[in-house]
Amino acid sequence: MKTKYTVGSLFAGIGGLCTAFEKAGCEIKWANEWDEKACLTYEHNFSTKLLEKDIYEITEPLKLGKVDIITSGFPCQAFSVAGYRQGFEDEKGRGNLFFETARFIDIIRPKAFLLENVRNLASH
């Protein structure tokens, strides 16, 4: 019998990564996104529990439920060569959202995680 992996998605946006993981046979258990329009699109396409809030407001990640895989498409503007390339020093705080992903991974301890971002992230 084939194992069905469970997934939690941070910075889910409109659900691109969730779509890919569903097509691969995974079950999306929960997702987080705060952009109102992205949430509307996500909810139109998925029945998954969507937390429509700032990630900093999620103080107890384990209450969302354990998952096998965490995906995170945290904002790229702080790292992109098309942006200001301020990285973790980004004045709008976007660079530090990477550390929120790390917090979730540290607490939930998934079997695997996938970070989706720009190539320039590696140089910060």
C-alpha positions in Angstrom: 0.0 0.0 0.0 1.3 3.4 -0.9 1.9 5.9 1.9 -0.2 9.1 1.7 2.0 11.9 3.1 0.4 14.9 4.9 1.3 18.5 4.1 1.1 21.8 5.9 1.7 24.9 3.7 3.1 28.2 5.0 2.7 31.4 2.9 0.4 29.3 0.7 -0.5 32.1 -1.7 -3.1 30.8 -4.1 -2.1 27.2 -3.6 0.5 26.5 -6.3 2.6 24.2 -4.1 -0.5 22.6 -2.6 -1.8 21.8 -6.1 1.5 20.0 -6.9 1.5 18.0 -3.7 -2.1 17.0 -4.1 -1.4 15.8 -7.7 1.5 13.8 -6.2 -1.0 12.0 -3.9 -0.4 14.0 -0.7 -3.1 15.2 1.6 -3.0 18.9 2.5 -3.9 19.2 6.2 -3.6 22.9 6.7 -2.4 26.1 5.1 -1.6 29.7 6.1 -1.9 32.9 4.1 -2.7 36.4 5.1 -3.2 38.2 1.7 -7.0 38.6 1.3 -7.2 38.1 -2.4 -4.9 35.1 -2.3 -7.1 33.6 0.4 -10.2 34.0 -1.7 -8.5 32.1 -4.6 -7.2 29.4 -2.3 -10.5 28.8 -0.7 -12.2 28.6 -4.1 -9.8 25.8 -5.1 -9.3 23.9 -1.8 -11.3 22.6 1.1 -8.3 22.6 3.3 -8.3 24.4 6.7 -6.9 27.8 5.8 -5.6 30.1 8.6 -6.1 33.6 7.3 -3.7 35.4 9.6 -0.3 36.8 10.0 2.2 34.0 10.7 3.4 35.8 13.8 -0.1 35.4 15.3 0.2 31.6 15.1 1.9 31.0 18.5 1.2 27.3 18.8 2.0 25.6 15.5 1.4 22.1 16.9 -2.3 22.9 17.4 -2.5 22.9 13.6 -1.6 19.3 13.6 1.5 17.3 12.8 2.4 16.8 9.2 4.9 14.8 7.2 5.9 17.7 5.0 6.0 21.5 5.4 6.1 23.7 2.4 6.9 27.4 2.5 6.8 30.0 -0.2 7.9 32.9 2.0 8.2 36.4 0.3 11.2 36.7 -2.0 11.4 40.5 -2.4 14.1 40.8 0.3 16.3 38.3 -1.6 15.5 38.9 -5.3 17.9 40.6 -7.6 14.9 42.5 -8.9 14.3 43.9 -5.4 16.5 45.8 -3.0 18.5 42.7 -2.0 18.4 43.6 1.7 18.0 40.0 2.7 17.5 39.4 6.4 18.0 43.2 6.9 14.9 44.0 4.8 13.4 47.2 6.3 9.9 45.8 5.7 10.7 42.6 7.7 10.1 40.3 4.8 13.5 38.7 5.1 12.8 37.5 8.6 9.8 35.5 7.5 12.3 32.8 6.7 12.8 32.4 10.4 9.1 31.9 11.0 9.3 28.9 8.6 12.3 27.6 10.6 10.2 28.0 13.8 7.4 25.8 12.4 9.9 23.2 11.2 11.6 23.1 14.6 8.3 22.7 16.5 6.4 20.4 14.2 9.5 18.3 13.1 8.2 17.1 9.7 9.9 14.3 7.8 10.7 16.8 5.1 10.3 20.4 4.1 10.3 22.4 0.8 11.3 26.0 0.7 10.3 27.8 -2.5 12.1 31.1 -3.2 14.6 32.8 -5.5 18.1 31.6 -6.3 19.7 34.6 -4.6 18.4 33.4 -1.2 21.5 31.2 -1.0 23.8 34.2 -0.9 22.3 35.8 2.2 
